Amino acid sequence: MSDTPVKQQSTAAFYGQAVASFAVAIAATAIGIVNLEADAWVRAFLGIAVLYLVTSAFTLAKIIRDRQEAGQLVSRVDQARLEKLLAAHDPFEKL
């Protein structure tokens, strides 16, 4: 059977970079909305829109990850079945 891991781990540096990038993006957007020369309701609308966009992006990323992991699991089960069949097959057996 193949030794390919189903779950791949990212490095701590990659995780840190992703968290820092997210924090900088949210902070920059919040600062931009607060300093925007517009009515309070416009700034509030933009703030809510940014929060909705962030939660939608997290949900989409989770769904894509879950589909990919499910596909890898099914692929591994199919691979294990094939390897079992091949191991049990004797090409020199008389029919």
Buried (B, 14 or more C-beta within 10 A) or exposed (E): EEEEEEEEEEEEEEEEEEEEEEEEEEEEBEEEBEEEEEEEEEBEEBBEEBEEEBEEEEEEEEEEEEEEEEEBEEEBEEEEEEEEEEEEEEEEEEE
